[in-house]
Amino acid sequence: MSTFTGVVRLDHVGRDTETDGNDRQRFTVGVNFRPTEETAIKNDLLFDRARASESNAWGDTETSYRFSVATYF
């Protein structure tokens, strides 16, 4: 039986807790399709942004698309 699954994920990495900045964030939304139980087809849209050391300002958001296929795992 074929199934679709929605994905929403937020990641935050703070590399130095003693100072402001040096952080990265990623927000991911996507859809997974499983035509069979052993096969997954994934489509993700990723939004990344970073903050430099000793800075309170976030940089521009970079957007990327990821497509992947996995089978027999």
C-alpha positions as CSV (number, residue, x, y, z in Angstrom):
1,M,0.0,0.0,0.0
2,S,1.4,3.4,-1.0
3,T,1.7,6.1,1.6
4,F,2.6,9.8,1.9
5,T,4.2,11.4,5.0
6,G,4.7,15.1,5.7
7,V,7.9,16.2,7.4
8,V,8.5,19.4,9.5
9,R,11.8,19.8,11.4
10,L,13.7,22.7,13.1
11,D,17.3,22.3,14.0
12,H,19.4,24.7,16.1
13,V,23.2,24.4,16.8
14,G,24.9,26.8,19.2
15,R,28.6,26.1,18.9
16,D,29.7,28.4,21.8
17,T,27.3,28.9,24.7
18,E,29.7,31.5,26.4
19,T,29.3,34.2,23.7
20,D,26.6,35.5,21.4
21,G,26.6,34.3,17.8
22,N,28.3,31.3,16.1
23,D,24.8,29.7,15.7
24,R,23.2,27.8,12.8
25,Q,19.5,27.1,12.2
26,R,17.8,24.9,9.7
27,F,14.0,24.6,9.0
28,T,13.0,21.7,6.8
29,V,9.6,20.9,5.3
30,G,9.0,17.9,3.0
31,V,7.0,15.1,1.7
32,N,8.0,11.4,1.7
33,F,6.3,8.9,-0.7
34,R,6.5,5.1,-0.2
35,P,5.3,3.4,-3.3
36,T,6.2,0.1,-1.6
37,E,7.2,-0.7,2.0
38,E,10.9,-1.0,1.0
39,T,11.2,2.2,-1.1
40,A,11.1,5.8,0.0
41,I,11.1,8.9,-2.3
42,K,11.9,12.1,-0.4
43,N,11.4,15.7,-1.3
44,D,12.7,18.4,1.1
45,L,12.9,22.2,1.1
46,L,15.6,23.5,3.5
47,F,16.0,27.0,4.9
48,D,19.4,27.7,6.5
49,R,20.7,30.7,8.3
50,A,23.8,31.5,10.4
51,R,25.0,34.0,12.9
52,A,28.7,35.0,13.1
53,S,30.6,35.0,16.4
54,E,30.0,38.0,18.7
55,S,27.0,39.0,16.5
56,N,23.3,39.3,17.3
57,A,22.3,39.7,13.6
58,W,21.3,36.6,11.6
59,G,22.6,36.4,8.0
60,D,20.5,35.9,4.9
61,T,18.5,32.7,4.6
62,E,19.7,30.2,2.1
63,T,17.1,28.0,0.5
64,S,17.9,24.6,-1.1
65,Y,16.0,21.6,-2.4
66,R,16.9,18.0,-1.6
67,F,15.6,14.9,-3.5
68,S,16.5,11.4,-2.5
69,V,15.5,7.8,-3.1
70,A,16.2,4.8,-0.9
71,T,15.2,1.2,-1.4
72,Y,15.6,-2.2,0.2
73,F,16.8,-0.9,3.6
